[in-house]
């Protein structure tokens, strides 16, 4: 066998074998020590198992276990035990979970805003204190509120409730809007008509409407005062039987009598009324040109108006000018007034 020696180092074949054996023994001792240390129960740690039929998204080995918001342990393993059931191996800090019993409940919930899942433990009433190696049957004491469960619930709500309801709502809204279409068309037509025929500015119209509303208050006040006056009529308040008798007489006697009188007039004077039609037609035929007749009548009225002059005792016919040149008629009729009018220049009127 060749001698693989390092220059400057004196190593024999026996020495090399001895060193190799020592190295292998040292590695074996270290491996055994590490295995013994890792499998030696830690008095500060409490290992239990949780059997459940529900496990949340993101729950696995290394998931943090929290109690009242504080990390008190972690999940070391997740193993299936039966069909649809899992076994969670949990390692807890004994000092922080001293008050927990096997009546605890578990929530799978987000640990932070990023949706990282964690196991939240809630203490229960009664039960047996936890001990190492205990297997707890959770049953229905598990709630899954992880981000995945929330998204699934939102999806189910949207697909099963929101979408059908929204579709029905949109269909109903479309039907109602179709029913209101004539009204909407009428409103549009009215707006177009107003814009085409409006002669005054909107500000002016609003001002006029404001004036109308200002007067409406006085009108309403006067109307209520009128009603109050009617309700406070003396005979209506103090002598109600007389008022009722008057109303009864008007309603049951006066109006029927007027109706009977009208019937009698129609019966006996109806033929005479028929004779008025040819008479009025003949009178209308006497005026062939209504415009010329109106002009002539207007001129006649103006001339008659000019014939009158104001006097000390009221309007009087101005005949002094007409009789100015006839003293034989003016003086006997008018006396001294006619004489003064004849002798005084410019005193004819």
C-alpha positions as CSV (number, residue, x, y, z in Angstrom):
1,X,0.0,0.0,0.0
2,X,1.5,3.3,-0.9
3,X,2.5,5.7,1.8
4,X,0.3,8.9,1.4
5,X,2.2,11.1,3.7
6,X,2.1,14.9,3.9
7,X,5.5,16.4,3.6
8,X,6.7,17.6,7.0
9,X,4.0,15.6,8.9
10,X,4.8,12.3,10.4
11,X,1.6,10.1,10.1
12,X,1.7,6.4,10.1
13,X,-1.0,4.0,8.8
14,X,-1.9,3.0,12.4
15,X,-2.3,6.6,13.5
16,X,-4.5,7.4,10.5
17,X,-6.8,4.5,11.3
18,X,-7.0,5.6,14.9
19,X,-8.0,9.2,14.0
20,X,-10.7,7.9,11.6
21,X,-12.3,5.7,14.3
22,X,-12.2,8.6,16.8
23,X,-13.9,10.9,14.3
24,X,-16.7,8.4,13.6
25,X,-17.3,7.9,17.3
26,X,-17.4,11.6,17.9
27,X,-20.1,12.1,15.2
28,X,-22.2,9.3,16.5
29,X,-22.0,10.7,20.0
30,X,-23.1,14.1,18.8
31,X,-26.0,12.6,16.8
32,X,-27.3,10.7,19.8
33,X,-27.0,13.7,22.0
34,X,-28.9,15.9,19.6
35,X,-31.6,13.2,19.2
36,X,-31.9,12.8,22.9
37,X,-32.1,16.6,23.5
38,X,-34.7,17.1,20.8
39,X,-36.9,14.3,22.1
40,X,-36.6,15.1,25.8
41,X,-39.8,16.7,27.1
42,X,-39.3,20.4,27.9
43,X,-40.9,21.4,31.2
44,X,-41.6,24.9,29.7
45,X,-43.6,23.5,26.7
46,X,-46.9,21.7,26.7
47,X,-47.7,19.4,23.8
48,X,-51.4,18.5,23.1
49,X,-53.4,17.3,20.1
50,X,-56.7,18.7,18.8
51,X,-59.0,16.5,16.8
52,X,-61.3,18.4,14.4
53,X,-63.3,17.9,11.3
54,X,-62.6,21.4,10.0
55,X,-59.4,23.1,9.2
56,X,-58.9,26.6,7.8
57,X,-56.9,27.7,4.8
58,X,-53.3,28.3,5.5
59,X,-53.2,26.2,8.7
60,X,-50.2,23.9,8.8
61,X,-47.0,23.2,10.6
62,X,-45.5,26.4,11.9
63,X,-48.8,28.2,12.2
64,X,-48.9,30.5,15.2
65,X,-51.2,29.8,18.1
66,X,-52.6,32.9,19.9
67,X,-54.4,33.5,23.1
68,X,-55.9,37.0,23.7
69,X,-53.8,38.3,20.8
70,X,-50.5,37.0,22.2
71,X,-48.5,34.2,20.6
72,X,-48.5,31.2,23.0
73,X,-47.3,28.4,20.7
74,X,-47.3,26.9,17.3
75,X,-48.7,23.9,15.3
76,X,-46.1,21.2,14.9
77,X,-48.0,18.8,12.7
78,X,-51.3,18.3,10.8
79,X,-52.2,14.7,10.2
80,X,-55.4,13.1,8.8
81,X,-56.9,10.5,11.1
82,X,-60.3,9.6,9.6
83,X,-62.2,10.5,6.5
84,X,-62.8,14.3,6.8
85,X,-61.0,14.6,10.2
86,X,-57.6,16.0,11.1
87,X,-55.3,15.9,14.1
88,X,-53.5,19.1,15.0
89,X,-50.3,18.7,17.1
90,X,-49.9,21.9,19.1
91,X,-47.0,23.0,21.2
92,X,-47.9,25.6,23.8
93,X,-46.0,27.8,26.3
94,X,-46.9,26.3,29.7
95,X,-46.6,29.5,31.6
96,X,-48.9,31.5,29.3
97,X,-51.6,28.8,29.0
98,X,-51.9,27.7,32.6
99,X,-55.6,28.7,32.7
100,X,-56.7,26.7,29.7
101,X,-58.9,23.6,30.0
102,X,-60.1,21.0,27.5
103,X,-63.3,23.1,27.1
104,X,-61.4,25.6,24.9
105,X,-62.6,26.7,21.5
106,X,-60.6,27.4,18.4
107,X,-60.9,30.1,15.6
108,X,-59.0,30.0,12.4
109,X,-58.5,33.8,11.7
110,X,-56.2,36.1,9.9
111,X,-53.2,37.1,11.9
112,X,-52.5,40.4,10.2
113,X,-53.7,42.6,7.4
114,X,-52.0,40.4,4.8
115,X,-54.4,37.5,5.6
116,X,-51.8,35.2,7.1
117,X,-53.8,32.5,9.0
118,X,-53.4,31.8,12.7
119,X,-55.1,29.6,15.3
120,X,-56.8,31.6,18.0
121,X,-57.6,29.8,21.3
122,X,-60.5,30.9,23.5
123,X,-60.8,29.7,27.1
124,X,-64.0,27.8,28.0
125,X,-66.0,27.4,31.1
126,X,-65.2,24.3,33.2
127,X,-63.3,21.4,31.9
128,X,-60.0,19.6,32.9
129,X,-56.7,21.5,32.9
130,X,-54.4,20.7,30.0
131,X,-51.7,18.1,30.5
132,X,-49.0,16.8,28.2
133,X,-50.2,14.4,25.5
134,X,-53.9,15.2,26.0
135,X,-56.1,14.7,22.9
136,X,-59.0,17.2,22.8
137,X,-62.1,16.5,20.7
138,X,-63.2,20.0,19.4
139,X,-66.4,19.0,17.7
140,X,-68.4,22.1,16.9
141,X,-66.2,24.5,18.8
142,X,-64.3,25.5,15.7
143,X,-65.0,28.6,13.5
144,X,-63.3,29.3,10.2
145,X,-63.0,33.1,9.6
146,X,-59.9,33.0,7.5
147,X,-59.6,35.2,4.4
148,X,-60.4,32.2,2.2
149,X,-63.6,31.4,4.1
150,X,-64.6,35.1,3.9
151,X,-64.0,35.1,0.2
152,X,-66.0,31.9,-0.3
153,X,-68.9,33.4,1.7
154,X,-68.8,36.6,-0.3
155,X,-68.8,34.6,-3.5
156,X,-71.7,32.5,-2.4
157,X,-73.6,35.6,-1.3
158,X,-72.9,37.3,-4.6
159,X,-73.8,34.3,-6.8
160,X,-76.8,33.1,-4.8
161,X,-78.4,36.2,-3.4
162,X,-76.9,39.4,-4.7
163,X,-76.8,38.6,-8.4
164,X,-80.4,37.2,-8.7
165,X,-81.8,40.0,-6.5
166,X,-79.9,42.6,-8.6
167,X,-81.1,41.1,-11.8
168,X,-84.7,41.1,-10.5
169,X,-84.2,44.7,-9.4
170,X,-82.9,45.8,-12.7
171,X,-85.7,44.0,-14.5
172,X,-88.3,45.7,-12.3
173,X,-86.7,49.1,-12.7
174,X,-86.7,48.6,-16.5
175,X,-90.4,47.8,-16.4
176,X,-91.2,50.7,-14.2
177,X,-89.2,53.1,-16.4
178,X,-91.0,51.8,-19.5
179,X,-94.3,52.5,-17.7
180,X,-93.1,56.1,-17.0
181,X,-92.0,56.6,-20.5
182,X,-95.2,58.5,-21.6
183,X,-94.9,60.8,-18.6
184,X,-91.2,61.5,-19.4
185,X,-92.1,62.2,-23.1
186,X,-94.9,64.6,-21.9
187,X,-92.4,66.4,-19.7
188,X,-89.9,66.7,-22.5
189,X,-92.6,67.9,-24.9
190,X,-93.8,70.4,-22.3
191,X,-90.3,71.7,-21.7
192,X,-89.7,72.1,-25.5
193,X,-93.1,73.9,-25.9
194,X,-92.3,76.3,-23.1
195,X,-88.9,77.0,-24.5
196,X,-90.3,77.7,-28.0
197,X,-93.2,79.9,-26.8
198,X,-91.7,81.7,-23.9
199,X,-91.8,85.5,-24.5
200,X,-90.4,86.7,-21.2
201,X,-87.3,86.0,-19.3
202,X,-87.5,83.5,-16.5
203,X,-86.4,86.1,-14.0
204,X,-89.3,88.3,-14.9
205,X,-91.8,85.4,-14.7
206,X,-90.4,84.4,-11.3
207,X,-90.8,88.0,-10.1
208,X,-94.4,88.0,-11.3
209,X,-95.1,84.7,-9.6
210,X,-93.6,86.1,-6.4
211,X,-95.9,89.0,-6.6
212,X,-98.8,86.6,-7.1
213,X,-97.7,84.6,-4.0
214,X,-97.4,87.9,-2.1
215,X,-101.0,88.7,-2.8
216,X,-102.1,85.1,-2.2
217,X,-101.4,85.6,1.5
218,X,-103.7,88.6,1.7
219,X,-106.3,86.7,-0.4
220,X,-106.1,83.7,1.9
221,X,-106.4,85.8,5.0
222,X,-109.4,87.6,3.6
223,X,-111.0,84.3,2.6
224,X,-110.6,83.0,6.1
225,X,-112.0,86.2,7.5
226,X,-115.0,85.8,5.2
227,X,-115.5,82.2,6.4
228,X,-115.2,83.4,10.0
229,X,-117.8,86.2,9.4
230,X,-120.2,83.7,7.8
231,X,-119.8,81.3,10.7
232,X,-120.3,84.1,13.2
233,X,-123.5,85.5,11.7
234,X,-125.9,86.3,14.5
235,X,-128.8,84.3,13.2
236,X,-126.5,81.4,12.5
237,X,-125.1,81.4,16.0
238,X,-128.0,82.5,18.2
239,X,-131.1,81.4,16.2
240,X,-130.1,78.2,14.4
241,X,-133.7,77.0,13.9
242,X,-134.6,80.2,12.0
243,X,-131.5,79.8,9.9
244,X,-132.3,76.2,9.1
245,X,-135.9,77.2,8.2
246,X,-134.6,79.9,5.8
247,X,-132.2,77.4,4.1
248,X,-135.0,74.9,3.9
249,X,-137.4,77.4,2.3
250,X,-134.8,78.5,-0.3
251,X,-133.8,74.9,-1.1
252,X,-137.3,73.3,-1.1
253,X,-139.6,76.2,-2.0
254,X,-137.8,79.0,-3.8
255,X,-135.7,77.0,-6.2
256,X,-138.6,74.7,-7.2
257,X,-140.9,77.7,-7.7
258,X,-138.3,79.4,-9.9
259,X,-138.0,76.2,-11.9
260,X,-141.8,75.9,-12.3
261,X,-141.9,79.6,-13.4
262,X,-139.2,79.0,-16.0
263,X,-141.1,76.0,-17.3
264,X,-144.3,78.0,-17.5
265,X,-142.5,80.9,-19.3
266,X,-141.0,78.4,-21.8
267,X,-144.4,76.8,-22.4
268,X,-146.4,80.0,-23.0
269,X,-143.8,82.4,-24.3
270,X,-141.7,80.0,-26.3
271,X,-143.5,80.8,-29.6
272,X,-143.1,84.5,-29.0
273,X,-139.3,83.9,-28.5
274,X,-139.2,82.2,-31.8
275,X,-140.6,85.4,-33.4
276,X,-137.6,87.4,-32.2
277,X,-135.3,85.6,-34.6
278,X,-136.8,87.1,-37.8
279,X,-137.2,90.5,-36.1
280,X,-133.5,90.6,-35.1
281,X,-132.6,89.4,-38.6
282,X,-134.5,92.3,-40.1
283,X,-132.9,94.8,-37.7
284,X,-129.5,93.5,-38.6
285,X,-130.3,93.8,-42.3
286,X,-131.0,97.5,-41.8
287,X,-127.3,98.0,-41.2
288,X,-125.6,96.6,-44.4
289,X,-122.2,98.1,-43.5
290,X,-121.5,97.9,-39.8
291,X,-118.2,99.7,-40.1
292,X,-119.8,102.8,-41.9
293,X,-122.7,102.7,-39.4
294,X,-120.2,102.8,-36.5
295,X,-118.3,105.7,-38.1
296,X,-121.5,107.7,-38.6
297,X,-122.8,107.0,-35.1
298,X,-119.4,108.0,-33.7
299,X,-119.5,111.3,-35.7
300,X,-123.1,111.9,-34.5
301,X,-122.2,111.4,-30.9
302,X,-119.2,113.8,-31.2
303,X,-121.4,116.5,-32.7
304,X,-124.0,116.1,-30.0
305,X,-121.1,116.4,-27.5
306,X,-119.9,119.6,-29.1
307,X,-123.5,121.1,-28.8
308,X,-123.2,121.2,-25.1
309,X,-121.1,123.7,-23.2
310,X,-120.5,124.0,-19.4
311,X,-122.5,126.5,-17.6
312,X,-123.1,127.8,-14.1
313,X,-125.9,125.3,-13.6
314,X,-124.3,122.5,-15.5
315,X,-124.0,121.6,-19.2
316,X,-126.3,123.6,-21.5
317,X,-126.9,123.7,-25.3
318,X,-124.9,126.4,-26.9
319,X,-127.6,128.2,-29.1
320,X,-126.4,131.7,-28.6
321,X,-124.2,131.5,-31.6
322,X,-127.0,130.0,-33.6
323,X,-129.4,132.8,-32.8
324,X,-126.8,135.6,-32.9
325,X,-128.1,137.0,-36.1
326,X,-131.8,136.7,-35.2
327,X,-132.5,139.3,-32.5
328,X,-136.2,138.8,-32.8
329,X,-135.9,135.2,-31.5
330,X,-132.8,135.5,-29.2
331,X,-134.1,138.3,-27.0
332,X,-137.5,136.9,-26.2
333,X,-136.0,133.4,-25.6
334,X,-132.8,134.3,-23.7
335,X,-133.6,137.8,-22.3
336,X,-130.7,139.9,-21.0
337,X,-128.2,137.1,-21.7
338,X,-129.0,137.3,-25.5
339,X,-128.9,141.1,-25.5
340,X,-125.4,141.0,-23.9
341,X,-124.3,138.4,-26.4
342,X,-125.5,140.6,-29.3
343,X,-124.0,143.9,-28.1
344,X,-120.7,142.6,-26.7
345,X,-118.1,141.7,-29.4
346,X,-116.7,138.2,-28.9
347,X,-119.1,137.3,-26.2
348,X,-121.2,134.8,-28.2
349,X,-120.2,131.8,-26.1
